Amino acid sequence: MKPHLIVLDLDGTLLTDEKVISPTTKETILQAKSVGHQVMIATGRPFRASKHIYEELGLHTPIVNFNGAYIHQPHHTQFKTQHNPIQLHTATDIVESLHEYRLANVIAEVMDDVYVEQQDDPLLAILGMGNPRMTYGKIKEHLKDDPTSLLLHASDQEVAIIREFLEHTKAEVIDHRRWGDPYHVIEIVRSGIHKAIGLGIVSKHLQIPKERIIAFGDEDNDLEMLEYAGLGVAMGNAIGDVKNIANEITDSNNEDGIARILRERLKL
């Protein structure tokens, strides 16, 4: 069988609800690698929060972080790193334009520098993975560089309202996603940035065509990636929009859904 490219989202897809890879799924992925298939990660997480998964699977492929805003190949200099942040003036303009909304927090990430307006222990438990440099205080006062991503923490009721406002006023310069439950967070990246951009770059680098790409996802930041892949697979726990566009639906992230598809499709 010709080499396939297996593309893995992390949270809600590769990782169980306990944030680990199940033994069965790990064994199947390693088996796919051993017979010549390529495996890559495409995640909204920064690299510092996905590095341990990358290393656990023994990967050497490029990785897509920040939903496509940062594409790189750790420890390899021949791959051209791509970093496409939001322009600083755009980020500060967005924050100022939302002053009428009841935002619980505003967070900006510049690679491994995290700028946080308010102390927020549950959210910072996630953002603090990999020990980034943390700066507290008003974003407008402290942020001096183009941010890789911007996070808006709001109430569940206001997330949809804020996203509609951004769609009507900022669509030309940014794209935005909602984090999966239970986090009422809007993640903003530069316009035109999504996981499929990174997937296209990496598949070209690895010389694997679309028809031999199998991608797995569960949330709205996986939509473009699943549409791009030759086989886009929605996890059983995926949101409705992802299931609607997927070529196939597998078992959930807690039920080794990835392993099932790989064994069937790759004859493992």
Buried (B, 14 or more C-beta within 10 A) or exposed (E): EEBBBBBBBBBBBBBBEEEEBBEBBBBBBEBBBEEEBBBBBBBBBBBBBBBEBBEEBEBBBBBBBBBBBBBBBBEEEEBEEBBBBBEBEBBBBBBEEBEEBEBBBBBBBBBBBBBBBBEBEEBBEBBBBBEBEEBEEEBEEBBEEBBBBBBBBBEEEBBEEBBEBBEEBBEEBBBBBBBBEEBBBBBBBBBEBBBBBBBBBBBEBBEBEEEBBBBBBBBBBBBBBBEBBBBBBBBBBBBEEBBEBBBBBBBBBBBBBBBBBBBEBBEB
